């Protein structure tokens, strides 16, 4: 069957388009649909063949696995594990919406999204047509509707120009975006570490994220040393580490010049000269003393 484009702003075409898209997904084919950010190319998330077809259509390899769109917040508990309270707060605050969250994938699921290394990126789009389709199909692997490296498709015409016959069904519903914020792709937050971290800036600003979870790290921002968040005493210890005895040492430094050392050496040499026989004794002991004394003088300095 050849590619079909549906204008889903018309009720009859909308219903027909959703039915055709559902069928295409079941047959492991790809479709294009609108989301709240940009148009996306979608495939069955649980079909390795369908995901491979999606990646091939975009000209993308397995090293860039697509995120997964879900129809409701609760679905993330079936697809991900180790969901932290902070990650859940962001999902509840910004889903549906332009926020993608990376979780540890549920290991019991039989899927292959590419080289995801045990993770899955989830998002719930704020678009009625997309949510209606997700209700019919279940979770979908979705990526922006464009060839990799090319401008993102913001209309069905742009998406079709780049993806052509690689897509079975195009669901159109006007140009994206509707506003300045919607013109941005989704913000991606990594929730697999100890602290949430933005790995791609987008529709949800860092300020909005931090209004819900203040500890979220921005792109390129490293986690601060945990010490400041705890007892401030560790910072004081170095000051109070009474390394202040260094002051006595500094007081003694003026006496360290070569004059005092030089004075000490003759005295030691003289003492040692007096003990041996007055003939050959002075020469060897004096040299030995001169060599030994600087070593003793240098050790206190170190």
N, C-alpha and C positions, 0 to 999 in steps of 0.2 A: 504494500500500500504506500502511496506517495505521501509526502509531507502535507499536512492540513493545518491551516491557520484559522483560529476561532476568535471572533470579536466578543469577548465575554461581557462587554458592557450591554450587550443585547441578551435578554433573558433566555431566549430559545437557544442561542448559540452557546451561552454559558453552560446550560445543562448538557447540551450535546458534547461540548468540549471537555467537560469534566468526565463524562462517561468514556469518551475516547481516550483521554489521558490515563484514566484508571486501567483501561484495557492494555494500553501501551506499556505501562509500568509492570503489569502482570506478565507481559511477554518479554520482559527484560530489555525494553527499548528506552530511549531517552525522550524527555519532553522539555519544553520551555514554559516557565510560569512566572508571573510577576510576584515580587515580594515587596516589603515595605522599604527596601533600600534600592535594589536594582533587579533586573530580570535575571533569573537563574536557570541553569540547565540541571534537570533532576533525573534520578534513576533509583531503582529499588536498592535501599541501603544494605539489604541482606543477600543480594545477589552479586557475587564476584564478577560474573560475566557482565551484568548491567553496569557496575561501577567501572570496569575496564573499558566499556563502550563509552561511558561519560568522559573518562580521562582521555581516550583516543580522540573524541570529538573536539576536545579543547586543545589537543596537542600537548598534553601534560603527562608526565611520568608518575610512577608510583611514589616518588619522593614527596609529592604534594597531595596528600589524601584530602578528599572533600569533607566539609562539615556535614552534619546531619540535621535536617529540620524535623521538629516534632510538633504535634498538634496541641499539647497541653503540658504544663509545668511538671505534673506528676509523672510523665513518661520518662523523665531523666532518671528516676530511681530504678527503672527497669533496664536502662542502657549504660549506667555508670555506677561506679562504686567509690567508696571513700569520699563521699560528698561532704565537704565541711559546712559548718554553720554559716560562715561568711559567704561561701559560694551560693548557698541556698538563699541567703538574704538578697544577693544580687539578682538571682533568677526570679525571685518573687517580686522584686521591685521593678525590673526592666523587661520581663517577658509578659506578653508578647512585645517585641521591640528589637532594636538594632544592637543586640549584645550576643556574642558567641562566647561560650565558656568551654574550655578544654578540661576534660575529666579523665580519670583512669577508666578505661572501658570495662564493662561487665565481661569477665573472662568466659562466662558460660555461653555467650552469644556466638553464633556461627556466622561471622561476616568477615569481609576482607576489603577494607577501604584503601588499602595501599600500605606504605611503610609508616604506619601510625605509632608503632612501638608501644602498643598497649594503651593508647589514649583514644579519645573520641571528642570531637568538637560539636557541641549541641547548641541549637538556637530555636526559638519559637518566634516565627515572623508575625508582625502586626499587619496582616493582610487577609481580608476575609476570603478571597478566592483561594489563596494558598492554604489557609487553614481548612477550608472545605475539601480541598483535594487531599490533604494529609489525613483527614478523617476517613476518606475513602480508601486510601492506600497504606496508611501507616507511615513510619519514619522514612524519609527520602534523603539520599545523598545528593547534595546540591552544591553547585559552584556557580560563579558568575557566568552569564550567558555570553561568552566571548572566547575567541582563541587566545591562548596564553600569550601575554605580551602586547595584546591589542586593547583598545579602549573598551570599557565595560558596556554591554548592551543595555541601553536605557529605554528601549522600545522594542516591540516585536520585530519591526523592520530591521533595526540594527543587529539584533540577535540573529535573525535569519540570514542576513547578509554574510555574517561570519561563520555560522554553523551549518547553514544550508540543509541538505538532505540527510545529514547525520542525526537529525532530530525528527521524530515521528509526528509529534503534535506541538503546535505553538498556541499557548493560551494568552491572548492579548487583552489588556485592560487599561489602555492609555499609557502615556509616557511616564517613566519614573525619572526624577522624583517629583513629589508634590510640594516640597519645601526645601530650604537650604540645608537643614539637618539631614533630611532624608536623602540628599544627594551624596552623602558619604556612605561607604560600606559599613558593615557592622564593626563595632569595637570587639576585639578578641582579648579575652582574659584567660590566663593560664591558672587553673585551680588545682594543679597537681603537686605543687610545692607547699612549703610551710606557710607562705603568704601569697595572696593573690597578686598577680602581676599582669599588667597590660602588655601584650606583645604586638598589638596593632591598634593604633588610634583610629577612631571612626565616629559613628553616629552618637555614641554615648561618651561624653567628655569625662576626663579624670575627676573633675570637680563633682560631677553628678555621682560618679561611682563612690567617691570618698564621702559623699553626704550619707551614704548607706553603710559603707565599710571604710572607715578612715585609714586603715592600714594598707590599702591597695597601693602597690608600687606602680609607677608610671613606666613607660617604655624607656629602657636604658638605665633605669634607676635601680641601684643595688640596695639590698636590705641593710639597714643600719646595724651596727654592733649591738647585740641584744643587751649589753651591759647598761646603757643609759636608761633602758626601760625598767630595769630592776633597781636594786639598792645602789644609790650613788656612791657608797663607800669605796668601791673599787677605784673610783677616780681619785678619791682622797688619799688612798693608801700610798701611792707613789710620793705625794707631797709629804705625808706624815711618815714616810718610810725612813724617817730620820736618817736619811742619807745626808742630813745636815752635818754629821761629823765630818763631812767633806770640808766644812768651814775651818776646823782646826787644821786640816791638811793644807788648806789655802793659806792659813796664817803662817804655817811652817814654810811655805814656799819661798818667801823672801830669804830665808836662811839657807835655801838650797843652792844658791849660786856657787860657782866653782871655788870661791875663796874659802868658805867654811870647809869644803871637802879637801881642798889643798892643804889647809891648816891641819886637818886631822891626819892626813897621810904622813907628813913628816913626823908627827908625834908618835904614830904607830911604828914608823920605820926606826925612829930613835930608840924606842923601847926595845925593839927586837934587835937593834944593833948592839945594845948593851949586854944582852944575854949571851950571844956567841963569843968566840975568841975574837979579839980586836983586830986580827990580821985580815984573813980573807972573808970573814963573816959579813962585814957590812955590805959588800957588793951584791951577793946573791940574795940575802934577805931583803935588801932594799928593793930590788927588782920584783921579788915575789910579793912583797907587801904592796908595792905600787899596783901590781896587777890584780891582787885580791881585793884591795880596798875599794876601787871604783865599783866592783861588782856589788859589794855590800852597800855602797852608796846609791847605786842605781836601782836596787830592788825596792826600797821604800817609795821611789818616784813612781814605779809601775804600780 
